[in-house]
Amino acid sequence: MLSTDLITDAFGRVQGAVHAALIGAGPELLGYRADHEANTIAWLVWHLTRVQDNHVADLMGEPQLWTSAGWQKRFNLPFAPTATGYGQGSTEVAAVRAGAELLQGYFDAVHERTLGYLATLHEDDFSRIVDTRWTPPVTLAVRLVSVIADDLQHAGQAAYVRGLAQRAGLL
């Protein structure tokens, strides 16, 4: 199996986890917080999608779909266009009040773009250095695995929050 096949499979698992977290999710579920500082499903899905969009666009040398495809305007969040969720606090988490359809639409657009990019890669591309700010420098393979790991963590957190919301009687 080639690296592209493995990475593509991993991104497919992210998609499955995101879709599962969003199934039948209305505003109350998407905005559920276990406490006043906790992340919501809406914020978690938005954030993991923003990170993937940001990182893959950078690897491609292309603009992010967030701005270039109008997702920023559709979400209408009170954040800078460059915001991805890193360093955001409770107030910013609460500001993400997007519906499941919008969240899934943005995620699926980024996912499709990611798969399209992966289809262009050859085995020797994965060892290309993409970030020299780290020691050792970050390769394309390591950056992609990092995005997958971050996405899966947040998708898992969204599933956990969904379970908490179910126990609280929101589903």
VEXFITI-5512 format. One line per 8 residues: their letters; for each residue y, x, z of C-alpha. Coordinates in nm, 4 decimals, decimal comma. Layout:
BEGIN
A	Y/X/Z; ... $
***
This chain:
BEGIN
MLSTDLIT	0,0000/0,0000/0,0000; 0,3434/0,1328/-0,0920; 0,6326/0,1550/0,1512; 0,8127/-0,1181/-0,0427; 0,5203/-0,3528/0,0149; 0,5204/-0,2845/0,3893; 0,8961/-0,3225/0,4261; 0,8951/-0,6391/0,2143 $
DAFGRVQG	0,6186/-0,7843/0,4303; 0,8157/-0,7028/0,7463; 1,1303/-0,8737/0,6162; 0,9133/-1,1735/0,5295; 0,8040/-1,1902/0,8918; 1,1686/-1,1942/0,9972; 1,2265/-1,4871/0,7619; 0,9322/-1,6764/0,9089 $
AVHAALIG	1,0601/-1,6246/1,2628; 1,4141/-1,7316/1,1722; 1,2946/-2,0440/0,9929; 1,0722/-2,1361/1,2889; 1,3657/-2,1036/1,5298; 1,5771/-2,3352/1,3138; 1,3253/-2,6131/1,2390; 1,4725/-2,9462/1,3465 $
AGPELLGY	1,7506/-2,7725/1,5380; 2,0562/-2,9859/1,5987; 2,3865/-2,8780/1,7514; 2,2700/-2,9184/2,1112; 1,9660/-2,6955/2,0590; 2,1549/-2,4364/1,8540; 2,4226/-2,4149/2,1224; 2,1901/-2,4181/2,4249 $
RADHEANT	2,2584/-2,1420/2,6789; 2,0243/-2,0597/2,9640; 2,3380/-1,9677/3,1602; 2,7075/-1,9323/3,0786; 2,6649/-1,5723/2,9565; 2,3450/-1,6194/2,7528; 2,3197/-1,5991/2,3750; 2,2620/-1,9139/2,1730 $
IAWLVWHL	2,0179/-1,9612/1,8869; 2,3145/-2,0062/1,6519; 2,4728/-1,6775/1,7584; 2,1419/-1,4878/1,7499; 2,0584/-1,6018/1,3955; 2,4160/-1,5414/1,2765; 2,4176/-1,1938/1,4331; 2,0810/-1,0795/1,2978 $
TRVQDNHV	2,1826/-1,2004/0,9525; 2,5195/-1,0250/0,9734; 2,3473/-0,6983/1,0692; 2,1017/-0,7235/0,7805; 2,3795/-0,8156/0,5368; 2,5971/-0,5296/0,6611; 2,3295/-0,2621/0,6504; 2,1619/-0,3605/0,3234 $
ADLMGEPQ	2,4967/-0,4010/0,1459; 2,5875/-0,0517/0,2649; 2,2586/0,0874/0,1327; 2,3236/-0,0837/-0,2005; 2,6858/0,0313/-0,2162; 2,7859/-0,3340/-0,2657; 3,0069/-0,5789/-0,0755; 2,8460/-0,7911/0,1924 $
LWTSAGWQ	2,7511/-1,1463/0,1009; 2,9409/-1,2572/0,4116; 3,2695/-1,2032/0,2297; 3,1744/-1,1733/-0,1380; 2,9717/-1,4971/-0,1522; 3,2021/-1,7036/0,0673; 2,9859/-1,7300/0,3792; 3,2717/-1,6164/0,6024 $
KRFNLPFA	3,4819/-1,9109/0,4847; 3,1947/-2,1578/0,5265; 3,1302/-2,0481/0,8839; 3,5040/-2,0398/0,9634; 3,4600/-1,8247/1,2740; 3,7543/-1,6787/1,4666; 3,6351/-1,3216/1,4040; 3,7462/-1,0382/1,1815 $
PTATGYGQ	3,5654/-1,0374/0,8449; 3,3884/-0,7184/0,9529; 3,2446/-0,8679/1,2743; 2,8669/-0,8520/1,3024; 2,8280/-0,9504/1,6669; 2,8079/-0,6018/1,8172; 3,0053/-0,5896/2,1403; 3,0793/-0,9605/2,1441 $
GSTEVAAV	3,0959/-1,1419/2,4745; 3,0390/-1,4912/2,6019; 3,3470/-1,6418/2,4359; 3,2483/-1,5123/2,0923; 2,8895/-1,6290/2,1385; 3,0158/-1,9792/2,2161; 3,2358/-1,9749/1,9044; 2,9356/-1,9661/1,6695 $
RAGAELLQ	2,8700/-2,3379/1,6252; 2,7098/-2,3394/1,2842; 2,4445/-2,5916/1,1891; 2,0858/-2,5006/1,1067; 2,1375/-2,5594/0,7342; 2,4342/-2,3215/0,7179; 2,2596/-2,0559/0,9270; 1,9436/-2,0760/0,7175 $
GYFDAVHE	2,1423/-2,0772/0,3933; 2,3214/-1,7554/0,4827; 2,0022/-1,5977/0,6144; 1,8058/-1,6904/0,3009; 2,0792/-1,5552/0,0718; 2,0762/-1,2224/0,2570; 1,6956/-1,2206/0,2641; 1,6723/-1,2773/-0,1129 $
RTLGYLAT	1,9250/-1,0006/-0,1756; 1,7278/-0,7685/0,0511; 1,4039/-0,8411/-0,1359; 1,5813/-0,7835/-0,4670; 1,7041/-0,4475/-0,3435; 1,3612/-0,3495/-0,2140; 1,2121/-0,4262/-0,5562; 1,4336/-0,1545/-0,7076 $
LHEDDFSR	1,3071/0,1187/-0,4756; 1,0503/0,3858/-0,5523; 0,8406/0,5690/-0,2972; 1,0584/0,8809/-0,3054; 1,3726/0,6736/-0,2311; 1,2608/0,6174/0,1275; 1,3210/0,9808/0,2267; 1,6820/0,9768/0,1013 $
IVDTRWTP	1,9357/1,0491/0,3754; 2,1704/0,7533/0,4205; 2,3542/0,8458/0,7418; 2,4366/1,1980/0,8574; 2,6086/1,0890/1,1811; 2,2778/1,1126/1,3683; 2,0476/1,4009/1,4583; 1,8204/1,3997/1,2737 $
PVTLAVRL	1,9991/1,2313/0,9839; 1,8836/0,8761/0,9094; 1,6673/0,8168/0,6033; 1,6548/0,4977/0,4009; 1,3126/0,4190/0,5513; 1,4381/0,4620/0,9065; 1,7463/0,2456/0,8400; 1,5329/-0,0357/0,6980 $
VSVIADDL	1,2890/-0,0187/0,9891; 1,5856/-0,0250/1,2278; 1,7176/-0,3442/1,0642; 1,3734/-0,5035/1,0801; 1,3321/-0,4107/1,4475; 1,6752/-0,5501/1,5369; 1,6153/-0,8671/1,3360; 1,2736/-0,9291/1,4897 $
QHAGQAAY	1,4076/-0,8761/1,8412; 1,6831/-1,1313/1,7877; 1,4528/-1,3769/1,6097; 1,2151/-1,3474/1,9062; 1,5040/-1,4088/2,1437; 1,5966/-1,7191/1,9424; 1,2371/-1,8423/1,9760; 1,2511/-1,7785/2,3503 $
VRGLAQRA	1,5797/-1,9694/2,3846; 1,4252/-2,2524/2,1839; 1,1365/-2,2614/2,4332; 1,3788/-2,2690/2,7268; 1,5685/-2,5530/2,5605; 1,2438/-2,7442/2,5100; 1,1604/-2,7043/2,8798; 1,5096/-2,8346/2,9575 $
GLL	1,4286/-3,1454/2,7546; 1,6458/-3,0789/2,4489; 1,3619/-3,1245/2,1991 $
***
